[in-house]
Amino acid sequence: MPDLPGQQALKYLIIRAVLNAIAFSGAQRLWPSAGGRGVVFTLHHVRPASGQSYDPNALLSVTPDFLDLAIQASIEAGLVPVAVDDLPKLLSDPADRRRFVSFTLDDGYRNNAEHAAPVFRRHGVPYTIFITKGFVERTRSLWWETAAALTAQEERITFDFGQGTEELDLKTDLRKHEAFTRFSAFVAGADEDEAVRRIDDLARQRGIDPLAITAGLTMDAEELRDLARDPLARFGAHTLTHVNLRRVSQKRLEEEIIRSAEAVEGYVGRYPNAFAYPYGFAAAVGDREVEATAKAGFAVAVTTQPGVLGPDVLRRPTAVDRVSLNGFFQKKRYVEALLSGLAFKLI
């Protein structure tokens, strides 16, 4: 594992220990009910390993080989692969006691078509890609990629996080990670549109084009239309600007949800039945947002809060938990441990 700030490194150490304990002890055989009715997996990038020593977004990237292992582990565990928007109907059938797995990918990265889709096709597994209009149209930057490029390139920068201008030393990977963490906290705590604009402005001053990064990483409308020809591919909405919905007005909330769904229909020719909340953690998804996606008519909406499929899927189908396939945990035994559901009771 690369050098990480202490708290983050400790967190991953604990997670790895718990997953290994579950995998090597065989505990999942003692509590089969902990796995519920299956899981919805979250992915972002699927691409070959970068080999870079500094990659603050490494957790968002898995290799095609690991995706293949994750699919194998799911099928071997007896889970049936289905599209995420089919889950409410399937789980509502009292005669169907099967367990399910759904694979979802956020943000519409080009490598989803290049590297993930062939793996899904090889196994005949459906998958859902959640699309943000601002990325497709190249009007919104992926600030976390911009911040990564900025901190990777520079050895020293100045920035005002809200307490006056500071000078940041970025000469080591650890210092770079610490700075990236501060940019993340800045976006989470300030007005997000303004925070993203200011990060973009600093990047441009240093010769980095944020929207060129977006164009280099995400699919445009033509690429989405091409991928939509794959009968295994489905597409969901992921807002207009990838903003934390819990921090916007009611009017903007509705626009981000409904207009993004309309945009997806324009790209792929089908109105989406699924929605993914940007960020997806508790501070980004509350009752208001869950009610708004239900009112908009989505069959399902997914968070990034970890958990297996249980009765809540039918009670609140627009607040479905997902399990992240994390770039720091790319082993088949970790997937098997996650499928058991025991990790979510222990961590």
C-alpha distance (Angstrom), angle and dihedral (degrees) to the residues before:
residue distance angle dihedral
M1 . . .
P2 3.84 . .
D3 3.78 123.0 .
L4 3.81 107.5 -74.2
P5 3.80 133.9 175.6
G6 3.80 109.8 -82.9
Q7 3.80 99.5 -106.6
Q8 3.80 92.9 47.7
A9 3.81 92.5 46.5
L10 3.82 90.6 50.4
K11 3.80 91.6 49.3
Y12 3.81 92.1 53.9
L13 3.80 91.2 45.0
I14 3.81 90.6 55.3
I15 3.82 93.0 46.0
R16 3.80 91.4 49.8
A17 3.81 91.1 49.2
V18 3.81 92.1 51.0
L19 3.81 93.7 47.1
N20 3.80 91.8 48.2
A21 3.80 91.2 48.1
I22 3.81 91.3 53.3
A23 3.79 93.6 44.4
F24 3.80 97.7 46.9
S25 3.82 97.0 38.9
G26 3.79 96.1 52.1
A27 3.80 88.0 -134.0
Q28 3.79 91.2 149.7
R29 3.81 89.3 71.7
L30 3.80 90.3 59.4
W31 3.84 95.3 52.4
P32 3.81 106.8 31.2
S33 3.80 91.2 158.5
A34 3.82 90.5 66.3
G35 3.79 88.7 76.8
G36 3.79 92.2 64.8
R37 3.80 115.6 -165.1
G38 3.79 93.0 -34.6
V39 3.80 137.6 -82.3
V40 3.77 145.3 -78.8
F41 3.80 110.5 -136.3
T42 3.81 124.0 -147.3
L43 3.80 121.5 -146.9
H44 3.78 134.5 168.5
H45 3.81 117.7 174.4
V46 3.80 119.7 22.1
R47 3.80 108.6 -172.9
P48 3.81 142.8 116.8
A49 3.80 115.6 -67.0
S50 3.80 112.3 -83.9
G51 3.79 96.6 -144.7
Q52 3.81 89.7 -144.9
S53 3.78 117.8 146.6
Y54 3.81 91.0 -146.8
D55 3.79 116.1 48.8
P56 3.82 113.8 138.7
N57 3.80 90.5 -176.6
A58 3.80 94.4 52.5
L59 3.79 91.3 116.1
L60 3.83 88.0 65.3
S61 3.80 94.7 56.8
V62 3.80 130.4 74.6
T63 3.79 130.3 172.0
P64 3.81 124.4 -110.9
D65 3.81 88.4 -117.0
F66 3.79 90.8 57.0
L67 3.81 91.3 48.4
D68 3.78 87.1 53.4
L69 3.82 89.8 52.2
A70 3.80 91.6 48.1
I71 3.80 90.9 53.8
Q72 3.80 91.0 47.0
A73 3.81 92.0 49.3
S74 3.80 91.5 49.8
I75 3.79 94.5 50.0
E76 3.80 92.7 44.0
A77 3.81 88.5 53.0
G78 3.80 88.2 57.7
L79 3.80 98.3 -106.0
V80 3.79 119.2 146.1
P81 3.83 114.6 -135.9
V82 3.82 112.4 -127.8
A83 3.80 137.3 159.6
V84 3.78 112.1 -90.8
D85 3.82 95.5 -121.9
D86 3.82 89.8 57.6
L87 3.81 92.5 59.8
P88 3.84 100.3 88.1
K89 3.80 92.4 53.5
L90 3.80 93.5 44.4
L91 3.79 94.3 46.9
S92 3.82 92.3 47.7
D93 3.82 92.1 62.5
P94 3.84 105.8 96.7
A95 3.80 90.7 -161.2
D96 3.80 93.1 57.4
R97 3.80 111.4 78.2
R98 3.78 96.9 165.7
R99 3.80 121.4 129.8
F100 3.79 118.3 -125.9
V101 3.79 141.6 -154.3
S102 3.80 125.8 -160.0
F103 3.79 125.6 -169.9
T104 3.80 118.0 -148.9
L105 3.80 130.8 178.7
D106 3.81 123.6 -160.5
D107 3.82 130.6 -143.8
G108 3.82 102.3 15.7
Y109 3.80 100.9 -98.3
R110 3.78 116.5 -171.8
N111 3.79 90.9 -127.8
N112 3.81 88.1 65.7
A113 3.81 87.3 70.9
E114 3.80 95.6 36.1
H115 3.80 100.7 44.8
A116 3.81 111.7 7.2
A117 3.81 101.3 45.1
P118 3.84 94.2 57.9
V119 3.81 90.0 53.3
F120 3.79 92.1 49.9
R121 3.81 90.5 47.5
R122 3.80 91.9 50.7
H123 3.80 89.4 57.9
G124 3.81 97.1 34.3
V125 3.80 90.5 -121.1
P126 3.83 121.6 154.0
Y127 3.80 118.1 -131.3
T128 3.79 137.2 -172.3
I129 3.81 125.5 -142.9
F130 3.80 117.9 -160.4
I131 3.80 113.3 -142.7
T132 3.81 130.3 -150.8
K133 3.81 111.8 -158.8
G134 3.81 94.2 -148.4
F135 3.80 90.4 59.2
V136 3.80 93.6 47.5
E137 3.81 92.1 48.0
R138 3.86 93.0 42.1
T139 3.81 92.1 -124.1
R140 3.82 97.8 115.7
S141 3.78 127.5 51.5
L142 3.76 126.3 -136.6
W143 3.79 92.1 -120.5
W144 3.82 93.8 -166.2
E145 3.81 89.7 57.3
T146 3.80 91.1 45.5
A147 3.81 91.3 50.2
A148 3.80 90.2 48.1
A149 3.80 92.3 51.6
L150 3.79 91.6 45.9
T151 3.79 96.5 49.5
A152 3.81 91.9 42.3
Q153 3.80 93.0 53.3
E154 3.80 102.0 42.0
E155 3.80 132.5 66.8
R156 3.80 94.1 -164.7
I157 3.81 134.3 14.4
T158 3.80 137.8 169.2
F159 3.78 122.4 -136.9
D160 3.79 139.9 159.0
F161 3.79 111.0 -129.2
G162 3.79 90.4 -179.8
Q163 3.79 101.8 -74.7
G164 3.79 98.5 75.1
T165 3.79 132.9 -71.5
E166 3.79 114.8 -44.0
E167 3.77 132.4 -171.3
L168 3.81 114.4 -133.0
D169 3.80 123.0 -155.9
L170 3.82 108.8 -142.7
K171 3.80 100.1 173.0
T172 3.81 95.9 118.9
D173 3.79 132.4 46.0
L174 3.79 90.5 -117.9
R175 3.82 91.6 54.7
K176 3.79 89.3 47.5
H177 3.81 90.5 53.2
E178 3.79 90.5 48.8
A179 3.80 91.1 51.7
F180 3.80 91.8 47.5
T181 3.80 89.1 52.0
R182 3.80 89.3 53.5
F183 3.81 91.6 51.4
S184 3.80 88.7 51.1
A185 3.80 91.4 50.9
F186 3.81 90.0 47.1
V187 3.81 91.8 55.6
A188 3.80 90.6 46.5
G189 3.80 94.6 49.3
A190 3.80 105.8 35.3
D191 3.79 130.9 57.3
E192 3.79 97.6 -64.9
D193 3.80 97.9 -142.3
E194 3.79 90.8 51.1
A195 3.80 93.1 44.1
V196 3.79 92.2 51.9
R197 3.81 90.7 47.0
R198 3.80 91.7 52.6
I199 3.81 93.6 48.4
D200 3.80 88.9 48.5
D201 3.82 90.9 49.7
L202 3.80 92.1 51.9
A203 3.79 90.7 48.2
R204 3.81 91.7 51.6
Q205 3.81 90.1 50.4
R206 3.80 86.9 57.2
G207 3.81 94.4 48.5
I208 3.81 97.6 -97.9
D209 3.82 118.6 129.1
P210 3.85 108.4 -150.3
L211 3.80 95.0 -164.9
A212 3.80 90.5 49.4
I213 3.81 86.6 57.5
T214 3.80 89.1 51.9
A215 3.81 90.9 49.3
G216 3.78 91.2 47.4
L217 3.79 94.6 52.3
T218 3.82 108.9 32.5
M219 3.79 134.3 60.8
D220 3.78 120.7 -106.9
A221 3.81 125.6 -142.2
E222 3.82 94.8 -85.5
E223 3.80 92.4 50.8
L224 3.79 90.7 49.7
R225 3.79 90.8 51.2
D226 3.79 89.7 51.5
L227 3.79 93.1 49.7
A228 3.81 91.0 47.2
R229 3.81 87.6 70.1
D230 3.80 87.7 72.1
P231 3.83 105.3 96.5
L232 3.81 89.8 -148.2
A233 3.82 93.4 56.3
R234 3.77 122.7 94.1
F235 3.77 128.3 174.8
G236 3.78 132.8 -145.2
A237 3.79 135.9 -172.8
H238 3.81 121.6 -98.3
T239 3.84 101.5 176.8
L240 3.79 131.3 -92.3
T241 3.81 98.8 -87.4
H242 3.82 107.9 13.3
V243 3.78 90.7 -113.3
N244 3.80 126.9 160.6
L245 3.81 97.9 -97.0
R246 3.77 94.5 -157.5
R247 3.80 89.7 66.1
V248 3.81 99.8 51.2
S249 3.80 132.6 83.8
Q250 3.79 121.8 -91.5
K251 3.79 90.4 -108.5
R252 3.78 93.5 52.5
L253 3.81 91.0 43.8
E254 3.78 90.5 58.5
E255 3.80 92.7 44.7
E256 3.82 93.1 49.1
I257 3.80 90.5 51.8
I258 3.80 103.7 39.6
R259 3.80 100.2 35.0
S260 3.78 91.7 47.9
A261 3.81 89.5 54.1
E262 3.80 89.6 50.6
A263 3.79 89.5 50.3
V264 3.80 92.0 52.4
E265 3.81 89.8 51.7
G266 3.80 88.7 52.6
Y267 3.80 92.2 51.9
V268 3.81 100.9 44.5
G269 3.80 104.7 18.5
R270 3.81 96.4 -116.6
Y271 3.79 129.5 91.3
P272 3.80 107.6 -122.8
N273 3.79 123.2 -114.0
A274 3.81 94.0 -166.7
F275 3.79 135.1 64.2
A276 3.82 132.9 -170.7
Y277 3.80 121.8 -156.0
P278 3.82 113.0 -130.7
Y279 3.81 109.9 -108.6
G280 3.79 87.9 -2.7
F281 3.81 98.4 -153.2
A282 3.81 122.5 127.8
A283 3.81 94.4 -90.9
A284 3.82 89.0 56.9
V285 3.83 100.6 43.0
G286 3.80 125.4 50.0
D287 3.78 138.6 153.5
R288 3.81 92.1 -78.1
E289 3.80 92.5 56.6
V290 3.81 93.3 44.0
E291 3.80 90.2 51.9
A292 3.82 92.1 46.2
T293 3.82 94.0 55.5
A294 3.80 90.4 45.9
K295 3.80 90.0 50.9
A296 3.81 89.5 49.5
G297 3.80 88.3 60.3
F298 3.80 103.1 -111.6
A299 3.80 114.9 157.9
V300 3.79 89.4 -146.1
A301 3.80 139.4 4.4
V302 3.78 123.6 -168.8
T303 3.78 135.3 -148.0
T304 3.81 128.0 -167.2
Q305 3.79 93.1 -120.4
P306 3.80 106.8 124.9
G307 3.77 121.5 -113.1
V308 3.79 145.0 107.2
L309 3.79 127.6 -99.3
G310 3.78 110.7 -80.0
P311 3.82 141.3 149.9
D312 3.82 90.8 -63.1
V313 3.80 89.4 73.4
L314 3.79 89.1 71.4
R315 3.80 95.2 38.1
R316 3.81 94.2 47.5
P317 3.82 109.8 13.6
T318 3.81 90.7 169.8
A319 3.82 92.2 61.0
V320 3.81 102.7 55.1
D321 3.80 119.0 158.6
R322 3.79 121.5 -128.3
V323 3.80 134.0 -159.5
S324 3.79 116.3 -133.2
L325 3.78 119.9 -132.1
N326 3.79 94.1 -144.6
G327 3.78 123.4 -154.5
F328 3.81 90.8 -134.3
F329 3.81 92.7 58.9
Q330 3.80 105.9 50.2
K331 3.79 102.4 151.8
K332 3.77 128.6 110.8
R333 3.81 92.1 -127.0
Y334 3.80 89.9 58.6
V335 3.79 90.2 55.4
E336 3.79 90.2 49.1
A337 3.80 89.7 51.2
L338 3.80 91.5 49.7
L339 3.79 91.6 49.5
S340 3.80 89.1 55.8
G341 3.80 90.8 64.8
L342 3.78 90.4 -140.9
A343 3.82 93.4 111.6
F344 3.81 90.5 65.4
K345 3.79 90.5 56.2
L346 3.80 93.6 49.0
I347 3.82 104.6 39.7
